[in-house]
Every structure is written in structure tokens, then in C-alpha cells.
Amino acid sequence: MLSTVANIAIDCADAYRLAEFWSRVTGRPMDAEDRPGDDETEVLLLPGGPALHFNEVPEAKAGKNRLHLCLRPDTTRDEEVERLLSLGATFLEDRRNPDGTGWAVLADPEGNEFCVLRSEAERAAAR
């Protein structure tokens, strides 16, 4: 027997607001039934596949995430970092190397860390 990942749950203070941010990041829709004020919301990443599920919790985020998302953009890594910053992300750590390898660590509006990797085109050009 096997299990399928249905969603990736993210605790937060404002589920709808954070789902809106991640919907803009991924270009994927929120669940059509979600409304402002809902204490649970989802961003549908893949048809029938895992979703980002946002749960409102009373406690604030404390410490570094033990699980985080890594994004591979369809544009360049650096262009995507700039786009995400304009959407409300915060730049946390620069792990980019002079040779073009590496990644950038950002945080969403509630402080959840995530990484921006090089695009497939950037990886292919370096090979």
C-alpha cells in the first residue's frame, strides 16, 4: 500500500491573504470556494495533485521552517527573485555563486522561507 501527498499544509495567521500571495507566485488558482476570512484555503498546484493548503493557527511562526518549497522559475533565477520581491516576499539570504550556481532564500509575507533555484535554461547553459 502507498500514500499520495494530497497537500502541503502551511500554518499561518491569514490563510486567504497568504493563499493569494502563493497563487500569484505560482500562477495557479486558489480553490474557487475560498473567500476572505476563511480559516483554511488552498492553491491548486496540479490537477488532482498536491495543493498548498493554508491553515490559520493562533501562534506566530517561530524559528526556521523544517520543510520549505524550492521554486524553479521559467525565467532566470534573478528575474524571478525581483518579481517575487515585488509581490511582497522578503530577501533573506544570498546563496548565489559568482559562477551562476546557487540559489536565493526568500520569505513569504508571513516569514515562511523558500528558495529560488536556477531555471532549466540556466542549468542547461552551464553544462
Backbone as ProteinMPNN parsed JSONL, in Angstrom:
{"seq_chain_A": "MLSTVANIAIDCADAYRLAEFWSRVTGRPMDAEDRPGDDETEVLLLPGGPALHFNEVPEAKAGKNRLHLCLRPDTTRDEEVERLLSLGATFLEDRRNPDGTGWAVLADPEGNEFCVLRSEAERAAAR", "coords_chain_A": {"N_chain_A": [[0.831, -1.178, 0.0], [0.4, 2.282, -0.652], [0.807, 5.815, -0.026], [-0.524, 8.932, -1.142], [0.551, 12.244, -1.627], [-1.568, 14.711, -0.71], [-1.763, 17.404, -0.067], [0.302, 20.229, 0.821], [0.647, 21.463, 3.856], [0.485, 24.652, 5.345], [0.956, 26.507, 8.137], [-0.484, 29.54, 9.308], [-1.253, 33.074, 9.846], [-3.168, 34.482, 8.382], [-5.009, 32.982, 6.268], [-6.31, 33.347, 3.737], [-5.057, 35.655, 2.648], [-2.377, 34.775, 2.499], [-2.648, 32.628, 0.755], [-3.449, 34.035, -1.526], [-1.024, 35.386, -2.126], [0.69, 33.155, -2.722], [-0.703, 32.101, -4.865], [-0.279, 34.081, -6.783], [2.509, 33.846, -6.969], [2.865, 31.229, -8.034], [1.19, 31.248, -10.222], [-1.064, 29.753, -10.272], [-4.482, 28.83, -9.648], [-6.515, 29.791, -6.8], [-8.589, 27.755, -4.695], [-11.883, 27.65, -5.855], [-13.928, 27.98, -4.024], [-12.911, 29.355, -1.864], [-12.809, 32.183, 0.32], [-12.248, 35.598, 1.481], [-11.424, 35.78, 4.923], [-11.849, 33.113, 5.442], [-10.686, 30.334, 7.352], [-9.186, 28.33, 6.356], [-7.559, 27.71, 3.303], [-6.783, 27.019, -0.183], [-4.275, 26.636, -2.711], [-4.331, 25.509, -5.885], [-2.098, 23.432, -7.164], [-1.549, 21.363, -9.047], [-3.68, 19.612, -11.319], [-5.632, 17.389, -9.596], [-3.454, 16.822, -8.079], [-0.919, 17.556, -5.551], [-1.754, 20.275, -3.379], [-1.226, 23.598, -2.135], [-2.0, 24.108, 1.098], [-3.464, 26.251, 3.335], [-3.595, 26.918, 6.719], [-5.106, 28.614, 9.338], [-3.634, 29.459, 12.387], [-3.292, 30.04, 15.939], [-0.802, 30.681, 17.064], [2.31, 32.432, 16.509], [4.778, 32.21, 13.868], [7.767, 30.521, 14.653], [11.18, 30.354, 14.587], [13.227, 28.626, 12.078], [11.805, 27.18, 9.126], [11.26, 23.672, 8.94], [10.641, 22.331, 6.719], [10.515, 23.327, 3.39], [9.598, 25.142, 0.388], [11.027, 24.846, -2.854], [11.554, 26.768, -5.626], [11.544, 26.578, -9.16], [12.028, 28.71, -11.622], [10.481, 29.807, -14.763], [11.716, 31.779, -16.044], [14.759, 33.668, -15.647], [16.641, 32.941, -12.655], [17.371, 35.259, -11.178], [15.675, 37.228, -12.246], [13.254, 36.182, -11.42], [13.514, 36.333, -8.642], [13.418, 39.133, -8.307], [10.786, 39.609, -9.231], [9.283, 38.218, -7.294], [9.948, 39.605, -4.985], [8.664, 41.997, -5.601], [6.065, 41.162, -5.285], [5.774, 40.952, -2.599], [7.453, 39.313, -1.149], [10.297, 38.716, 1.022], [13.784, 39.273, 1.016], [16.098, 36.984, 2.24], [18.566, 35.499, 2.329], [21.533, 35.259, 0.444], [22.553, 32.84, -1.591], [23.723, 32.604, -4.0], [26.271, 32.001, -6.391], [29.39, 33.255, -7.816], [29.848, 31.888, -10.241], [27.344, 31.447, -11.238], [25.868, 29.362, -10.201], [23.883, 28.099, -7.424], [21.425, 29.533, -5.147], [18.672, 31.657, -4.079], [17.407, 32.696, -0.96], [14.26, 33.383, 0.175], [11.437, 34.881, 1.902], [7.958, 34.379, 2.486], [5.057, 36.59, 2.881], [4.409, 36.0, 5.553], [6.701, 35.117, 6.676], [7.595, 32.54, 6.063], [10.142, 30.548, 4.876], [11.53, 30.125, 1.579], [13.101, 28.847, -1.402], [14.69, 30.098, -4.38], [15.602, 28.667, -7.253], [17.955, 28.073, -9.988], [16.797, 28.422, -13.367], [15.709, 25.871, -15.714], [16.809, 26.437, -18.217], [19.017, 28.025, -17.505], [20.482, 26.143, -16.08], [21.005, 24.285, -18.119], [22.587, 25.812, -19.849], [24.882, 26.053, -18.385], [26.008, 23.573, -18.473]], "CA_chain_A": [[0.0, 0.0, 0.0], [1.118, 3.544, -0.748], [0.053, 7.036, 0.232], [-0.319, 10.032, -2.083], [0.547, 13.561, -0.989], [-2.752, 15.462, -1.136], [-1.447, 18.828, 0.03], [1.389, 20.67, 1.685], [-0.039, 22.367, 4.774], [1.286, 25.76, 5.847], [0.293, 27.25, 9.198], [-0.372, 30.975, 9.048], [-2.177, 33.955, 10.563], [-4.228, 34.923, 7.474], [-4.983, 31.957, 5.225], [-6.706, 33.867, 2.422], [-4.006, 36.561, 2.181], [-1.19, 34.016, 2.131], [-3.002, 31.876, -0.461], [-3.382, 34.977, -2.643], [0.394, 35.574, -2.451], [1.221, 31.959, -3.38], [-1.379, 31.996, -6.158], [0.453, 34.974, -7.692], [3.849, 33.272, -7.157], [2.825, 30.029, -8.874], [0.318, 31.401, -11.378], [-2.107, 28.733, -10.162], [-5.663, 29.396, -8.994], [-6.989, 29.383, -5.479], [-9.823, 26.98, -4.755], [-12.987, 28.554, -6.205], [-14.808, 28.171, -2.875], [-12.24, 30.137, -0.818], [-13.232, 33.577, 0.465], [-11.573, 36.315, 2.568], [-11.944, 35.416, 6.238], [-11.798, 31.657, 5.64], [-9.518, 29.948, 8.141], [-8.443, 27.366, 5.55], [-7.631, 27.998, 1.874], [-5.859, 26.214, -0.964], [-3.827, 26.992, -4.049], [-4.324, 24.252, -6.616], [-0.865, 23.389, -7.94], [-1.684, 20.431, -10.175], [-4.991, 18.948, -11.33], [-5.631, 16.117, -8.888], [-2.187, 16.63, -7.383], [-0.821, 18.282, -4.291], [-2.117, 21.681, -3.296], [-0.743, 24.297, -0.947], [-3.16, 24.251, 1.976], [-3.131, 27.236, 4.357], [-4.397, 26.766, 7.937], [-4.876, 29.645, 10.339], [-3.312, 28.976, 13.726], [-3.176, 31.192, 16.832], [0.577, 31.026, 17.422], [3.16, 33.016, 15.466], [5.886, 31.382, 13.394], [8.958, 30.62, 15.5], [12.31, 29.587, 14.065], [13.325, 28.296, 10.663], [10.976, 26.066, 8.662], [11.938, 22.388, 8.758], [10.259, 21.941, 5.362], [10.256, 24.545, 2.619], [9.423, 24.98, -1.053], [12.078, 25.327, -3.755], [10.917, 27.154, -6.881], [12.357, 26.634, -10.372], [11.281, 29.621, -12.489], [10.574, 29.635, -16.216], [12.585, 32.879, -16.452], [16.005, 33.468, -14.905], [16.53, 32.962, -11.191], [17.435, 36.626, -10.673], [14.433, 37.914, -12.633], [12.179, 35.667, -10.557], [13.709, 36.932, -7.312], [12.891, 40.501, -8.368], [9.322, 39.529, -9.336], [8.733, 37.784, -6.014], [10.094, 40.733, -4.066], [7.611, 42.968, -5.92], [4.792, 40.605, -4.811], [5.716, 41.024, -1.142], [8.441, 38.443, -0.5], [11.436, 39.365, 1.658], [15.053, 38.612, 0.728], [16.718, 36.559, 3.489], [19.952, 35.04, 2.239], [22.038, 35.103, -0.916], [23.375, 31.65, -1.758], [24.145, 32.593, -5.4], [27.722, 31.983, -6.549], [29.871, 34.006, -8.981], [29.77, 31.094, -11.472], [25.947, 31.321, -11.646], [25.178, 28.317, -9.451], [23.332, 28.519, -6.149], [20.015, 29.898, -5.019], [18.339, 32.769, -3.187], [16.431, 32.343, 0.071], [13.294, 34.447, 0.41], [10.352, 34.538, 2.82], [6.654, 34.892, 2.078], [4.629, 37.677, 3.776], [4.319, 35.584, 6.956], [8.01, 34.688, 7.145], [7.94, 31.168, 5.683], [11.26, 30.556, 3.946], [11.516, 29.325, 0.359], [14.284, 29.085, -2.231], [14.533, 30.281, -5.82], [16.692, 27.97, -7.926], [18.17, 28.447, -11.388], [15.849, 27.844, -14.328], [16.258, 24.766, -16.518], [17.65, 27.029, -19.262], [20.284, 28.423, -16.882], [21.221, 24.904, -15.782], [21.468, 23.702, -19.386], [23.656, 26.672, -20.391], [26.088, 25.85, -17.579], [26.548, 22.213, -18.686]], "C_chain_A": [[0.877, 1.243, 0.0], [0.214, 4.698, -0.367], [0.419, 8.072, -0.817], [-0.345, 11.341, -1.311], [-0.626, 14.358, -1.561], [-2.489, 16.962, -1.109], [-0.225, 19.032, 0.905], [0.77, 21.745, 2.566], [0.929, 23.405, 5.33], [0.463, 26.495, 6.898], [0.524, 28.735, 8.985], [-1.372, 31.748, 9.895], [-3.364, 34.363, 9.698], [-4.207, 34.022, 6.236], [-5.302, 32.521, 3.842], [-5.606, 34.755, 1.835], [-2.769, 35.795, 1.732], [-1.453, 33.166, 0.891], [-2.977, 32.787, -1.684], [-1.935, 35.21, -3.082], [0.916, 34.368, -3.232], [0.539, 31.685, -4.712], [-0.671, 32.868, -7.188], [1.855, 34.434, -7.974], [3.812, 32.152, -8.188], [2.012, 30.193, -10.152], [-0.809, 30.382, -11.399], [-3.279, 29.295, -9.363], [-5.848, 28.934, -7.555], [-8.23, 28.523, -5.697], [-10.978, 27.952, -4.942], [-13.915, 28.832, -5.027], [-14.193, 29.033, -1.78], [-12.661, 31.594, -0.86], [-12.403, 34.254, 1.545], [-12.241, 35.975, 3.904], [-11.98, 33.928, 6.489], [-10.557, 31.307, 6.444], [-8.715, 28.818, 7.495], [-8.644, 27.718, 4.083], [-6.637, 27.107, 1.144], [-5.501, 26.901, -2.272], [-3.643, 25.672, -4.774], [-3.113, 24.2, -7.543], [-0.979, 22.525, -9.187], [-3.074, 19.826, -10.154], [-4.887, 17.577, -10.66], [-4.368, 15.867, -8.086], [-2.105, 17.46, -6.127], [-1.184, 19.757, -4.442], [-1.354, 22.294, -2.134], [-1.977, 24.601, -0.114], [-2.752, 25.152, 3.141], [-4.12, 27.128, 5.513], [-4.086, 27.907, 8.881], [-4.67, 28.993, 11.695], [-3.093, 30.183, 14.632], [-1.737, 31.611, 17.121], [1.342, 31.578, 16.223], [4.239, 32.018, 15.059], [7.079, 31.606, 14.308], [10.05, 29.754, 14.891], [12.214, 29.321, 12.571], [12.399, 27.13, 10.328], [11.819, 24.797, 8.562], [11.657, 21.821, 7.376], [10.003, 23.233, 4.606], [10.119, 24.2, 1.142], [10.649, 25.513, -1.778], [11.423, 25.561, -5.108], [11.935, 27.135, -8.019], [11.586, 27.481, -11.372], [11.399, 29.272, -13.969], [11.328, 30.797, -16.851], [13.915, 32.673, -15.731], [15.745, 33.534, -13.406], [16.466, 34.396, -10.685], [16.213, 37.448, -11.051], [13.282, 37.461, -11.746], [12.308, 36.229, -9.146], [13.126, 38.342, -7.297], [11.364, 40.51, -8.444], [8.704, 39.183, -7.991], [8.867, 38.872, -4.952], [9.005, 41.776, -4.322], [6.225, 42.488, -5.474], [4.667, 40.632, -3.291], [6.646, 40.071, -0.419], [9.55, 39.307, 0.102], [12.695, 38.572, 1.342], [15.735, 38.268, 2.051], [18.2, 36.244, 3.363], [20.347, 34.806, 0.79], [22.99, 33.912, -0.958], [23.813, 31.498, -3.211], [25.661, 32.723, -5.464], [28.146, 32.754, -7.793], [29.777, 33.231, -10.3], [28.33, 30.862, -11.935], [25.175, 30.23, -10.924], [24.58, 28.911, -8.184], [21.883, 28.959, -6.221], [19.88, 31.113, -4.114], [17.274, 32.291, -2.211], [15.563, 33.562, 0.336], [12.295, 33.979, 1.467], [9.06, 35.114, 2.271], [6.206, 35.963, 3.087], [4.482, 37.292, 5.249], [5.623, 34.988, 7.469], [8.399, 33.26, 6.832], [9.011, 31.197, 4.599], [10.979, 29.701, 2.721], [12.719, 29.715, -0.477], [13.895, 29.294, -3.684], [15.793, 29.708, -6.466], [16.92, 28.55, -9.311], [17.117, 27.782, -12.266], [16.513, 26.677, -15.047], [17.178, 25.303, -17.608], [18.998, 27.454, -18.692], [21.127, 27.193, -16.549], [21.806, 24.287, -17.043], [22.638, 24.502, -19.952], [24.966, 26.448, -19.642], [26.736, 24.479, -17.826], [27.579, 22.179, -19.76]], "O_chain_A": [[1.962, 1.252, 0.581], [-1.01, 4.568, -0.385], [1.542, 8.086, -1.32], [-1.184, 11.522, -0.429], [-0.665, 14.643, -2.758], [-2.923, 17.699, -1.993], [0.214, 18.134, 1.624], [0.408, 22.816, 2.08], [2.047, 23.08, 5.732], [-0.597, 27.042, 6.593], [1.594, 29.147, 8.537], [-2.222, 31.165, 10.569], [-4.459, 34.572, 10.221], [-3.473, 34.278, 5.281], [-4.617, 32.193, 2.874], [-5.261, 34.622, 0.661], [-2.174, 36.122, 0.705], [-0.56, 33.003, 0.06], [-2.539, 32.373, -2.758], [-1.649, 35.23, -4.279], [1.521, 34.536, -4.291], [1.148, 31.093, -5.603], [-0.48, 32.453, -8.331], [2.343, 34.549, -9.098], [4.628, 32.125, -9.109], [2.124, 29.377, -11.067], [-1.439, 30.172, -12.436], [-3.086, 30.146, -8.494], [-5.407, 27.856, -7.154], [-8.844, 28.566, -6.763], [-11.044, 28.973, -4.257], [-14.625, 29.837, -5.037], [-14.896, 29.412, -0.843], [-12.846, 32.171, -1.932], [-11.898, 33.578, 2.441], [-13.466, 35.894, 3.996], [-12.127, 33.504, 7.635], [-9.498, 31.904, 6.25], [-7.685, 28.4, 8.025], [-9.765, 27.996, 3.658], [-5.755, 26.511, 1.763], [-6.297, 27.637, -2.855], [-2.885, 24.813, -4.325], [-3.102, 24.85, -8.588], [-0.545, 22.929, -10.266], [-3.604, 19.551, -9.078], [-4.137, 16.713, -11.114], [-4.224, 14.809, -7.473], [-3.11, 18.011, -5.678], [-0.952, 20.382, -5.477], [-0.888, 21.578, -1.247], [-2.894, 25.277, -0.579], [-1.796, 24.848, 3.855], [-5.33, 27.232, 5.316], [-2.921, 28.148, 9.196], [-5.417, 28.103, 12.101], [-2.74, 31.255, 14.141], [-1.482, 32.784, 17.397], [1.058, 31.235, 15.075], [4.57, 31.101, 15.81], [7.371, 32.737, 14.695], [9.862, 28.552, 14.703], [11.265, 29.728, 11.899], [12.225, 26.211, 11.129], [12.974, 24.853, 8.139], [12.365, 20.925, 6.916], [9.346, 24.136, 5.124], [10.481, 23.106, 0.708], [11.239, 26.511, -1.364], [10.807, 24.656, -5.67], [13.056, 27.619, -7.861], [10.585, 27.02, -11.921], [12.298, 28.538, -14.377], [11.555, 30.803, -18.061], [14.166, 31.572, -15.242], [14.754, 34.108, -12.955], [15.615, 34.726, -9.86], [15.759, 38.278, -10.264], [12.432, 38.267, -11.365], [11.301, 36.566, -8.523], [12.411, 38.703, -6.362], [10.718, 41.33, -7.792], [7.709, 39.787, -7.59], [7.981, 39.031, -4.112], [8.481, 42.372, -3.381], [5.313, 43.297, -5.303], [3.594, 40.37, -2.749], [6.634, 40.021, 0.811], [9.717, 40.471, -0.262], [12.686, 37.342, 1.393], [15.932, 39.144, 2.893], [19.002, 36.67, 4.194], [19.589, 34.229, 0.01], [24.098, 33.973, -0.425], [24.226, 30.416, -3.626], [26.262, 33.465, -4.686], [27.358, 32.898, -8.728], [29.643, 33.838, -11.362], [28.109, 30.157, -12.92], [23.949, 30.177, -11.022], [24.756, 30.098, -7.908], [21.209, 28.775, -7.235], [20.839, 31.541, -3.471], [16.352, 31.569, -2.59], [16.062, 34.635, 0.676], [12.311, 32.818, 1.875], [9.05, 36.188, 1.669], [6.919, 36.215, 4.058], [4.435, 38.173, 6.108], [5.662, 34.42, 8.561], [9.444, 32.801, 7.292], [8.818, 31.791, 3.539], [10.285, 28.688, 2.801], [13.294, 30.786, -0.286], [12.903, 28.744, -4.162], [16.9, 30.201, -6.25], [16.17, 29.417, -9.759], [16.61, 26.709, -11.94], [17.732, 26.516, -14.994], [18.212, 24.701, -17.898], [20.026, 27.259, -19.342], [22.346, 27.207, -16.718], [22.946, 23.824, -17.051], [23.584, 23.918, -20.481], [26.044, 26.635, -20.207], [27.88, 24.254, -17.433], [28.126, 21.117, -20.057]]}, "name": "protein", "num_of_chains": 1, "seq": "MLSTVANIAIDCADAYRLAEFWSRVTGRPMDAEDRPGDDETEVLLLPGGPALHFNEVPEAKAGKNRLHLCLRPDTTRDEEVERLLSLGATFLEDRRNPDGTGWAVLADPEGNEFCVLRSEAERAAAR"}
